[in-house]
Amino acid sequence: MKRESTRFVDWFRHSSPYINAHRGRTFVIAFGGETVADGTLPALIHDLALLSSLGVRLVLVPGARPQIEQRLRARGCTMRYVNGLRITDELALACVKEAVGTVRVEIEALLSMGLANSPMAGLRIRVASGNFVTARPLGIRDGVDYLHTGEVRRVDGAAIRQRLDDNAVVLIASLGYSPTGEVFNLYSEDVALAVAREVCADKLLFLQEGAQVYERTGALVREMTTEEVQLYLHEHAELTPELRRLLTGTLEACRGGVRRVHLLGGGIDGALLLELFTRDGAGTLITARPFEITRAAVIDDIGGILELIEPLERDGTLVRRSRERLETEVEHFTVIVREGTIIACAALYRMPDAALAELACFVVHPDYRGGERGDALLRQMERTAAAQGVQTLFVLTTRSAHWFQERGFQPASLQKLPVGRQRLYNFRRNSRVFIKQL
């Protein structure tokens, strides 16, 4: 019982930076109709309600493919596809309307029930849905009339933002309407992408079967830039049409202002929470090429590092380092560079004959604090340490004790350090020692 409690407290402490970072942000979350069909929808709704209670502005875009196909089969029909695009005739459109409406009602019902017998019992969530998406027909292509299959023409972003400002969860179906009153069958992925671009979503998340990206070795790809996505599409001709379409859409979303796109496989209980509140996540994160990069320091970075750390050396926060010393130790440093300027740095010193390393000279420029850069740099240093076989990380600090404690470091005595490092301890500075198990 004590071990379980410790694990819970440790997880909760580690998730707190993400809770703060997500508050007030706009997330567009698309999920497949499989979630509704396989009985996992109540668990997902619970997670969505939790996000809403934490101050996340939610736009939900559910799919309904299994429900549509079930209704077509019941009538002895199937959806027709040409060149990878579906043809929606009158009968298919009737099935689409019925399926989409049923899915919407089920989601609204679950969001309205207060999640009885759960920690979210009594929570009141307002749901707003409507004709937010204007569509146009795909028309005739290569001689094929796609009938009632359409594409997004316009998204009423102002109306969506107004509902979000009113603290409602916005629910958008995979249907579009024309100014002449026609109804069009849309791909839910396309709707989610268009909505995310229009509202400048902080995150666009897809939870559906076949959405995750893997290396040829079978390992899950954790992070990709848009350039890496382009290369991946070029090098993997075997991708399913659905995944290729989705990845191509993420490129447009990132170029259109969406900060981050997350691809999560369906059927993973709690995947949404794992992706948003844990360091490693549960899916693939795609971003445009950042203005900032984190990399190993090189000799040309010495001047920038000196400029960054000099104010802290002057006020006694850091031990003074000469240019000569930095030149000999630069291989230990990692830096964050923003448009050619070093805005953060940290050093890692592996202790000889021990799976132990010191984290030192950990600095983020004052103008760039509060933007999760410190957390990102710490995660990078922990990954670097783990790759070197380090099992325990320690830090000596005079001013940042609370920051390190909030991130899992525990107070320790000087005697916990190797004898060689103890001899170098500066008793005049009286630095506190903190240790973290990796």
C-alpha positions in Angstrom: 0.0 0.0 0.0 2.8 2.4 0.9 4.6 1.7 -2.4 1.4 2.4 -4.4 0.9 5.6 -2.5 4.4 6.7 -3.2 4.0 5.9 -6.9 0.8 8.0 -7.0 2.3 10.9 -5.2 5.4 10.8 -7.5 3.2 10.7 -10.6 1.0 13.5 -9.4 4.0 15.7 -8.7 5.5 15.0 -12.1 2.2 15.8 -13.8 1.8 19.2 -12.1 3.9 21.1 -14.7 1.7 19.7 -17.5 -1.5 20.6 -15.6 -0.3 24.2 -15.4 0.8 24.3 -19.0 -2.5 23.0 -20.4 -4.8 25.3 -18.4 -6.6 27.7 -20.8 -5.2 26.0 -23.9 -7.4 24.9 -26.9 -7.3 21.2 -27.8 -9.0 19.7 -30.8 -9.5 16.0 -30.2 -10.6 13.7 -33.0 -11.4 10.1 -32.3 -12.7 7.2 -34.5 -16.2 5.7 -34.3 -14.5 2.5 -33.1 -14.3 4.2 -29.7 -18.1 4.4 -29.6 -18.6 0.9 -31.1 -16.2 -1.0 -28.8 -17.5 0.2 -25.5 -14.5 2.4 -24.5 -16.3 5.7 -25.0 -17.3 6.1 -21.3 -13.6 5.9 -20.2 -12.7 8.4 -22.9 -15.5 10.7 -21.8 -14.2 10.5 -18.2 -10.8 11.6 -19.4 -12.3 14.4 -21.5 -14.3 15.6 -18.5 -11.1 15.6 -16.4 -9.4 17.8 -19.0 -12.3 20.2 -19.0 -12.3 20.4 -15.2 -8.6 21.3 -15.4 -9.3 24.3 -17.6 -8.6 22.8 -21.1 -10.8 24.2 -23.9 -12.1 21.2 -25.8 -13.3 20.8 -29.4 -14.4 17.2 -30.1 -14.6 15.7 -33.6 -15.9 12.1 -33.5 -15.9 9.8 -36.5 -18.6 7.4 -37.3 -17.2 5.0 -39.9 -18.1 1.7 -38.2 -21.6 3.0 -37.5 -22.1 4.0 -41.1 -20.8 0.7 -42.5 -23.1 -1.2 -40.1 -26.1 0.6 -41.4 -25.1 0.1 -45.0 -24.7 -3.6 -44.4 -28.1 -3.8 -42.8 -29.5 -2.5 -46.0 -27.4 -4.8 -48.2 -25.0 -2.0 -49.4 -21.4 -0.9 -48.9 -19.6 2.4 -49.3 -18.1 2.7 -52.7 -14.5 4.1 -53.1 -12.8 5.3 -56.3 -9.1 6.5 -56.2 -9.2 6.2 -52.4 -12.2 8.6 -52.1 -15.7 7.5 -51.1 -18.8 8.0 -53.1 -21.8 9.0 -51.0 -25.1 8.3 -52.8 -28.6 9.1 -51.5 -28.8 5.8 -49.5 -25.3 6.2 -48.1 -26.0 9.8 -47.1 -29.1 8.7 -45.2 -26.9 6.1 -43.3 -24.3 8.8 -42.7 -26.9 11.2 -41.2 -28.4 8.5 -39.0 -25.0 7.2 -37.7 -23.5 10.7 -37.1 -26.6 11.8 -35.3 -26.6 8.7 -33.1 -22.9 9.1 -32.2 -23.4 12.8 -31.3 -26.4 11.9 -29.1 -24.4 9.2 -27.3 -21.5 11.6 -26.6 -23.8 14.3 -25.4 -25.6 11.9 -23.1 -22.4 10.7 -21.5 -21.1 14.3 -21.0 -24.4 15.2 -19.4 -24.6 12.3 -16.9 -22.2 13.7 -14.3 -20.2 10.5 -14.5 -21.9 8.9 -11.5 -19.9 6.6 -9.2 -16.6 8.3 -10.3 -14.4 11.1 -8.9 -16.0 13.4 -11.5 -19.5 12.8 -10.2 -21.6 16.0 -10.2 -19.5 17.7 -12.8 -21.7 19.8 -15.1 -20.4 20.0 -18.6 -22.2 22.0 -21.2 -22.0 20.8 -24.8 -22.4 23.0 -27.9 -22.8 21.7 -31.4 -24.1 23.2 -34.6 -23.5 24.1 -38.2 -19.9 25.3 -37.7 -18.6 23.7 -41.0 -19.5 24.9 -44.4 -18.8 22.3 -47.1 -18.8 22.0 -50.9 -19.0 18.9 -53.1 -15.9 17.1 -54.2 -17.7 17.2 -57.6 -16.7 15.2 -60.6 -13.0 14.1 -60.8 -11.6 12.0 -63.6 -15.1 11.4 -64.8 -16.3 10.2 -61.4 -19.2 12.0 -59.6 -18.7 11.7 -55.9 -22.2 12.9 -55.2 -22.7 13.8 -51.6 -19.1 13.4 -50.5 -17.7 16.8 -49.7 -14.8 18.8 -48.5 -14.4 21.6 -46.0 -14.9 25.0 -47.5 -15.0 27.2 -44.3 -15.0 26.8 -40.6 -16.8 29.4 -38.4 -13.9 29.9 -36.0 -15.5 32.9 -34.3 -18.6 30.9 -33.3 -16.5 28.0 -32.0 -14.3 30.4 -29.9 -17.4 32.0 -28.5 -18.7 28.7 -27.3 -15.3 27.9 -25.8 -15.3 31.3 -24.0 -18.7 30.3 -22.6 -17.0 27.3 -21.0 -18.7 24.8 -23.3 -17.2 21.7 -24.9 -17.7 22.0 -28.6 -18.8 18.9 -30.5 -18.4 19.0 -34.3 -19.8 16.2 -36.5 -18.3 15.0 -39.7 -21.0 16.7 -41.8 -20.8 19.9 -43.7 -23.6 22.2 -44.9 -23.7 24.3 -48.0 -25.3 27.8 -48.3 -28.0 26.1 -50.4 -29.0 23.7 -47.6 -27.2 20.6 -48.9 -25.6 18.1 -46.5 -22.2 16.6 -47.3 -20.4 13.6 -45.9 -16.9 14.7 -44.7 -13.9 12.9 -43.5 -13.7 13.5 -39.7 -9.9 13.9 -40.0 -10.3 16.7 -42.5 -12.8 18.4 -40.3 -10.5 18.2 -37.3 -7.6 19.5 -39.3 -9.6 22.5 -40.7 -11.1 23.3 -37.2 -7.6 23.2 -35.6 -6.2 25.5 -38.2 -9.1 28.0 -37.9 -9.0 28.3 -34.1 -5.2 28.1 -33.9 -5.4 25.1 -31.6 -2.5 24.6 -29.2 -2.9 20.8 -29.8 -4.6 18.6 -32.3 -4.9 15.0 -31.1 -6.0 12.0 -33.1 -7.2 8.9 -31.3 -7.9 6.2 -33.8 -6.9 2.8 -35.1 -3.8 2.9 -37.4 -2.8 6.5 -36.4 0.6 5.8 -34.9 3.9 6.0 -36.7 6.5 3.3 -36.4 10.1 2.8 -37.4 10.9 -0.2 -39.7 12.2 -1.9 -36.5 8.8 -1.7 -35.0 9.7 1.0 -32.5 7.2 3.8 -32.0 8.3 7.1 -33.4 8.0 9.5 -30.4 8.7 12.9 -32.1 8.9 14.2 -35.6 9.3 17.6 -37.2 7.4 18.4 -40.4 10.6 17.9 -42.4 10.9 14.4 -40.8 7.3 13.7 -41.7 7.9 14.6 -45.3 10.9 12.3 -45.4 8.9 9.5 -43.7 6.2 9.8 -46.3 8.8 9.6 -49.1 10.6 6.6 -47.6 7.6 4.5 -46.6 5.6 3.6 -49.7 3.9 0.8 -47.8 1.8 3.2 -45.6 -1.9 2.7 -45.5 -3.9 5.3 -47.5 -5.5 6.4 -44.2 -2.2 7.0 -42.4 -0.6 8.7 -45.5 -3.7 11.0 -45.7 -3.4 11.8 -42.0 0.3 12.6 -42.0 -0.2 14.8 -45.0 -2.9 16.6 -43.1 -0.7 17.1 -40.1 1.9 18.9 -42.4 -0.8 21.4 -43.4 -2.0 21.8 -39.8 1.5 22.6 -38.5 2.1 25.0 -41.4 -1.3 26.6 -40.7 -0.5 27.5 -37.1 -1.3 24.4 -35.1 1.5 24.1 -32.6 1.5 20.4 -32.0 -0.2 17.4 -33.5 -0.4 14.1 -31.5 -1.1 10.7 -33.1 -2.4 8.1 -30.7 -3.5 4.6 -31.5 -7.0 3.5 -30.6 -7.8 0.9 -27.9 -5.2 2.1 -25.4 -7.0 2.9 -22.1 -5.9 6.3 -20.8 -3.8 7.1 -23.9 -5.0 10.7 -23.8 -3.9 11.2 -20.3 -0.6 9.4 -20.8 0.2 11.6 -23.8 -0.6 14.9 -22.0 0.6 14.3 -18.5 3.7 12.1 -18.7 7.2 12.8 -20.0 7.3 10.0 -22.6 3.7 10.2 -23.8 1.9 7.4 -25.5 2.0 8.4 -29.2 3.8 10.4 -31.9 4.2 14.1 -31.5 4.6 16.2 -34.7 5.7 19.9 -34.7 6.9 22.4 -37.2 10.6 23.1 -37.2 11.1 24.9 -33.9 12.8 28.3 -33.5 14.7 26.5 -30.7 16.9 23.5 -30.8 18.5 21.6 -28.0 21.9 20.1 -28.8 25.3 19.3 -27.5 27.5 22.4 -27.1 30.5 23.1 -29.3 33.5 25.3 -28.9 31.8 28.2 -30.8 29.2 28.3 -28.0 31.6 29.3 -25.3 31.0 33.0 -25.7 27.2 32.5 -25.5 27.5 30.3 -22.5 29.7 32.8 -20.7 27.2 35.6 -21.5 24.4 33.5 -20.1 26.0 32.4 -16.9 27.9 35.6 -16.0 25.0 37.4 -14.1 24.5 34.3 -11.9 28.2 34.0 -11.3 28.3 37.7 -10.3 25.5 37.3 -7.7 27.0 34.1 -6.3 24.4 31.7 -7.6 26.9 29.8 -9.7 30.6 29.0 -9.2 32.7 31.2 -11.5 34.0 29.4 -14.6 36.8 30.8 -16.7 36.8 30.7 -20.5 39.7 28.3 -20.4 37.8 25.9 -18.1 34.7 26.0 -20.3 36.8 25.3 -23.4 38.1 22.1 -21.7 34.7 21.1 -20.4 32.4 22.1 -23.3 31.8 18.5 -24.2 29.8 18.1 -21.0 27.4 20.9 -21.9 24.0 20.9 -23.6 22.5 24.1 -24.8 19.2 25.4 -26.0 19.6 27.8 -29.0 16.9 30.1 -30.2 17.6 31.8 -33.5 21.4 31.6 -32.9 21.3 32.8 -29.3 22.0 30.5 -26.4 19.1 30.8 -23.9 19.8 27.9 -21.7 22.5 25.5 -20.8 23.4 22.6 -18.4 26.4 20.3 -17.8 26.6 16.7 -17.0 29.7 15.2 -15.3 29.8 11.4 -15.0 31.5 10.2 -11.8 34.3 7.7 -12.4 33.6 4.1 -11.5 29.9 4.8 -10.5 26.5 4.9 -12.2 26.3 8.5 -10.9 26.5 11.9 -12.5 26.4 15.5 -11.4 24.0 18.0 -13.1 25.7 21.4 -13.0 25.5 24.9 -14.4 21.8 24.6 -15.0 20.7 28.0 -16.4 17.7 29.4 -18.3 17.8 33.0 -19.4 15.4 35.2 -17.4 13.5 36.3 -20.5 12.7 32.7 -21.3 11.7 31.3 -18.0 8.2 30.1 -17.4 7.9 28.5 -20.8 8.8 24.9 -19.9 12.3 25.2 -21.2 13.8 24.3 -17.9 11.7 21.1 -17.8 12.6 20.3 -21.4 16.3 20.8 -20.7 16.1 18.6 -17.6 14.4 15.9 -19.5 17.1 16.0 -22.1 19.8 15.8 -19.5 18.1 12.9 -17.9 17.9 11.1 -21.2 21.6 11.8 -21.9 22.5 10.5 -18.4 20.5 7.4 -18.9 22.1 6.7 -22.3 25.5 6.8 -20.5 24.4 4.2 -18.0 23.8 6.7 -15.2 21.3 5.5 -12.6 21.5 8.4 -10.2 21.7 12.1 -10.8 22.7 14.7 -8.2 22.8 18.5 -8.1 24.3 21.0 -5.7 22.3 24.3 -5.4 22.0 27.4 -3.3 19.0 29.1 -4.8 17.0 26.5 -6.7 16.2 23.8 -4.1 12.4 24.0 -4.6 12.6 23.8 -8.3 14.6 20.6 -8.3 12.5 19.1 -5.5 9.3 19.7 -7.5 10.9 17.6 -10.3 11.7 14.6 -8.2 15.0 15.4 -6.6 15.3 14.5 -2.9 17.5 16.1 -0.2 20.6 14.2 0.6 23.6 14.5 2.8 27.1 15.3 1.5 28.2 11.8 2.5 26.0 10.3 -0.3 28.4 11.7 -2.9 31.6 9.9 -4.0 34.6 10.7 -1.8 36.3 12.5 -4.7 33.4 14.8 -5.1 33.1 15.4 -1.4 36.7 16.7 -1.4 35.8 19.4 -3.9 32.8 20.6 -1.9 32.9 24.3 -1.1 31.8 24.7 2.5 31.7 28.5 2.2 29.0 28.2 -0.4 27.1 25.7 1.7 25.2 24.2 -1.3 22.4 21.8 -0.6 22.6 18.3 -2.2 19.7 16.7 -4.0 19.6 13.3 -5.6 17.2 11.7 -8.2 17.0 8.1 -9.2 16.5 7.8 -13.0 
